[in-house]
Every structure is written in structure tokens, then in C-alpha cells.
Amino acid sequence: MSRRRNHWRCHRRKRHGLSRSVRAELQFPVSRVHRLLREGHYAQRLSSSTPVFLTGVLEYLTAKILELAGQEARNSHKMRITPEHVQKALGNSEHLSRLFEDNTYSQVEAVPQPRER
């Protein structure tokens, strides 16, 4: 009996570890989000599902913004998405504009001049 058991063990293939991003079928790195949450001291304790959920939310928002920006680029007959397309997409979407309404966009309107002495 022990002979048969040992024979089965030697032919068994070793399984390679799957990353949490692969397991959750996400493109964004779950491990990096987990590390940033730990280093940021946002909470004393984190659930194991917290970084997975947050990574999924970030990926969904990014995909939605890029989809809307791609439509804006297509409407203006452009092949490339520019920051202006992203800004228009955020402004035209009711939900995303509410999400980002407190943030200011970095636009250079006037270059500051050095002070005269």
C-alpha cells in the first residue's frame, strides 16, 4: 500500500501560486493596493477582501472614464485620447462629475512671474 501511495505522489504536478489579481480576474495589482493601504495607516486592521474590493472599484472607474473619453475622442474625429477628452468626459457624465466636483484640474492659465525687488 505504501508503495502505491508514494508512486502517486511523485507523479503529482506542483501547483504554482496564483496572485490575488488573477484569482479576482482583475488587471490592477491587488497586492500593491494592499501595501498602500497598510502603509497609509488608514485603519488598524484590514480585511483580506478590502484590497480586492477597492482594486475592483478602481479598475471599474478607470474603465468607465476611459470608455467615455474614447467616445469623446471619436466624436471629435481623433484617434488618441488626450487629457482634454478625459476632462470633457468627466464633465459630461452626471455621476462622475459629482464624484470629482471637489477636485480642481491642473491647468496652467498664467505663468507666475518672478517678484521684482
Secondary structure, DSSP 4 states (H G I P E B T S, - for coil): -HHHHHHHHHHSPPPPPPPHHHHTT-SS-HHHHHHHHHHTTS-S---TTHHHHHHHHHHHHHHHHHHHHHHHHHHTT-SS--HHHHHHHHHH-HHHHHHTTTS------SPPPPPP-
